[in-house]
């Protein structure tokens, strides 16, 4: 027959159970903290990736517009107008041939508007301090620099898009800004 002491040795003591619960809670807390940190890092990475993709798209879109246009003009405020081409051959700049590059009311976005279409196509949705800089007064402008700030993961980063005209048509305008008759 077994004594009472031998039966009590088969289980855990209250102190052993408390230590096991504390170790388990520390391990679970560490795992939860790691999962939260990985989730936050993933969200931050997604934000940066989205903003970088937006900047790359804007750079390509605006650079191609400027590269293939004929003239660049400053518009009202801090906006810019791009004359794409003389599509109809009437020797006049028509509104349908223009692309308006606009910065928004508070220089907080960069959008494109084609001709008389009131709809805007946003290339940079949430930025600040958007500015256009031309190398000289229109119609002699051949180089454009667009600078803006973006907030990525709580940090402000400055970006700049530089583009130049491939075929400038300033020599086709007379002093009044009208297209001359011949193109030599």
N, C-alpha and C positions, 0 to 999 in steps of 0.2 A: 504494500500500500504506500502511496506517495503522500508526502507531508504537504501542508498548506504552503510552505515556502516554495516548493517546486512548481506548484500551479501558478503562482504569481509571477514567476520568471518568464513565462511564455508570452506575455503582452508587453506593450510599451508603457512607460511611465508617463505621467502628465507632463513632465519637463521635456521628455523626448518628443512628444507630440507637439508641444509649443515650438521647439526648435525646428522641427520639420515644417510646420506651418509658416514660420518666419522665413526660412530658406526658400520655400515655394513662393511666398509672396514677393520676395526680392527678385527671384528669377522671372516671375510673371510681370512685375513692374518693368524690369529691364527689357523684356520682349515687347511690351506695349510701347515703351518709349522708343525703341528701335523702329517699330512699325510706324509710329507717328512721324519720326524723323525721315524715314524713307518716303512716306507719303508727301510730306512737305517739300522734300528735295525734288520729287517727281513733279509736283505742282509748279515749283519755281523753274524747273527745267522746261516744262511745257510753256510757261509764260515767256521765257527767253526765246524758245524756239519759234513761238508764234510771232513775236516782235521782229526777230531776225528775218523770218520769211516775209513779213510785211515790208521790211526795209529793202530786201533783195528785189521783191516784185516792183516796188516803187522806183527803185534805181533803174531797173530794166525798162519799165514802161515810160518813165519820163525821159530817160536818155535816148530811147528810140524816137520818141516824139520830137525831141529837140534836134537830134542828129539828122532827121529827114525833113525838117521844116525849112521854110524859106526865110522867115523873119521872126524875131522875138521883140515884143514890146512890153514895157511896164504898163500895167493897167491901173485902175483906181486902187488906192491904198497900197498894199503889199502884194497885189496879185500880178499875174503875168499873162500875156496873150501870145499864142503861137499861131502863125499863119502857116498852114500845112502846105497848100499848093493852090495854083490857079486852075481848079478843076474844070471850070466851064469855058475858059479861054476868052472871057470878056474883058480882060485887062483891068479888072477891078477886084479889090479884096471884098469878097462876100462873107456874110456872117456864117454861112454854112462851111466855110473853109477855115474857120478859127477854132482853136482849142483854148479854153480859159483854164489856167492853173490857178486855183484859189486857195487861200490859207485859212479861211473861216473868219468869223467875226473877231475872235480873240487870238488869232494865229495858233489855233489849237487843233488843226487838221490840215491835210493837203488833199485837195480834190480836183478832179478834171470835169469840165463841162464842155460838151461838143456843140458848137454853133449856137442855135437858138433853143436847143433842148434845155428845159429848166432842170432836168434831173442831173444830179451830181454823182460822179463815180469816185468814191473815196479810195485813195491809194495809201494814205496814212491816216488812220482814224483818230487816235488819241496821242497828240504830241503837244508840245508847247514851243513858243519862241520860233515859229516857222518864218523864215525870211528868204527872199530871192535876191541875188546880187548879180547884176549884169556887168560885163567887162567895160562897156561904154554905153553912151546914150543911144537909144533906138534912132534910126534903123541900122546903126553901125554895130550893134551887139552881135557877137559871134560866140560868146561863152557865157554860160549860166552856172551859178553855184546856188544850191538850195540847202540851207542848213536848218536843223530842227533838233529838239530834245525829246527823248523818249524815256519813260520811267520803266525800268526793268528790275523786278524784284526789289522795289523800294529805292533803287539807285538811278539817278538821272545820268543818261548817256547822251552825248552830242553826236549827231550824224550829219554827214554832208554828202550831197549828190552833185557831182560835177559833170557837165555835158557841154559839147560844142557842136555847132552846126557843121554839117558836111558840105552843103552847098548853099552859100549865102546869096541872097537876092537883093541886097541893099542897093546895088548899083542899078537896079531896074526901076527905082523910084526917083521922081523928080523932087524939087524942093517943097512942093505942096503935099507930097506923100502919095501921089498917084503913080500908077505903073506906066512907064514909058512904052511907046509903041513897038519898038523892036528889041530883040534880045540878042545882042552880040557880045 
